[in-house]
Amino acid sequence: MTNLHTVVKRGSKVQVGQEEKEITVLPRSKTDLAAAAEMKMAALESSSCCSSCISLKDRCPRPQGLFSLLITKVCLFALLFGVVWSITGSECLPGGNLFGLVILFICSVLGGKLVGMIQLPTLPPFPPLLGMLLAGLVLRNVPYITDAVFIDTHWSAALRNIALSIILTRAGLGLDPSALSRLKAVCLRLAIGPCVVEASIVAVVSHFLLGLPWDWGFILGFVLAAVSPAVVVPSMLLLQREGYGVEKGIPTLLMAAGSFDDILAITGFSTCLGIAFSTGSTWMNILKGLLEVVGGVIAGLVLGLFLCCFPSKDQEELVLRRTLMLLGLSIFSVFFSHVIGFAGAGGLCTLVLAFLAALGWKTDKAPVAAMVGQSWDVFQPLLFGLIGAEITISTLSPNTVGLGLACISIGLVIRLLVTFGLVHFGGFNLKEKLFIAVAWLPKATVQAAIGSKALDMAREKGDDAMIKFGLDVLTLAVLAILTTAPIGALGIGLAGPRLLARQVKDETEGGATNPSSIGIGREKDNVNLETKL
């Protein structure tokens, strides 16, 4: 007979066979009772603890949403600062280069955001680069902040050269070979004529008013002669979206000619820069300038062909590798040209290699151009902030500022008249020609990119006279940005709706379809079907 261990209560009944018998359970020992009491107390304590924890969790929930995001970003920034500080030491403290760059970048971004928020009805938004430039100018000229936000000239020059490489890369990628092949004569005249004439006029005026040598006068002339795509392109896109000037292709004409205008100005600037910093006779300097142009083009062709083949299409992350190769070769070309003494060749090499690489990639260049644009979003605040930080208001001579504004004004008036005359035979009416002339005035991006390059080279050479000339060129470049960028943006926004004809889209394009067109389409389909049969 098997032993059955059964736990029963006192006074319970158990049925054995057909009979019910009452079983009396003897009380357990004291040790068992103590153990049971302890277990019961433990269970009560655990249940009370769990309930208190649950109520505490309900009363104090975990941080989420914006507060959690803010705490996370603050911790990440603190960790990043701690790591960099442990490596660089005083460089990331007030007065160090890293600290100055971070503060300058943040202030430039905020300044660009604030200026971009200034938007008047029926007007294009103000270019954010104005806020970036003013942020650097303020940081440089506020007494106590100037000492804390310090950036070494070598660091500043290197970052500006990187930004210049990115600008030239974007310009090379933006050239459309099909547009080049069918470019009209008016577009060529608009791209070449005003740039060359303004550069020559500014060179002559600056030679007699500011006392610049002829080579430095032409350096200043080509710096000021370039039109700004950062102002013209957004304004043209806004007018094109509203239908102004679309019928005669005025926005497309200005955007296409603007790219060639910038390339011509950069090419002329690079050539004159090579001549100005050459030693020897005048003919040798001219020959060296020509060698820089030819050498830059040849090097760009070789590197561009290399990028057409490498990296190959079967590699992973092709867009990222192409972008890194393109930017790496562009930045290397600009810096290496300084090392070998042919400073003007680097910019041309970058333009040519980017254009040839885009020509080989064909339709695959779009994602590469987008990624290069993202890198420009990072270096644009640094470029304009550093340009503004180069100007010390206390050291500026009122005579230099006044004569510089006179040079800029004379060049702009001549440019306005020349532009108006060159588009005279382009099939435009009087109002359209006046608008094209006004739209060809603003300056910003190219002036910021190349305006300080001559000053950087003069500092490397250690020539006090050249440093003074370089400061004059940079000062006039900043004055041109501050005066022409807002005036040009406002002029385009005000003159566009008043001087250009508006092309209204047909209601049938995006909405209801004409019933007669449906019937005609069906008749054509029936005729085609009968012909095939």
Helices and strands as residue ranges (DSSP letters): E 13-16, E 19-22, H 30-59, H 65-88, G 89-92, H 97-116, H 129-141, H 143-148, H 153-174, H 177-181, H 185-209, H 214-225, H 229-242, H 250-276, H 282-309, H 318-339, H 343-361, G 362-364, H 365-389, G 393-395, H 398-422, H 430-439, H 445-450, H 453-461, H 464-499, H 507-510, H 515-532
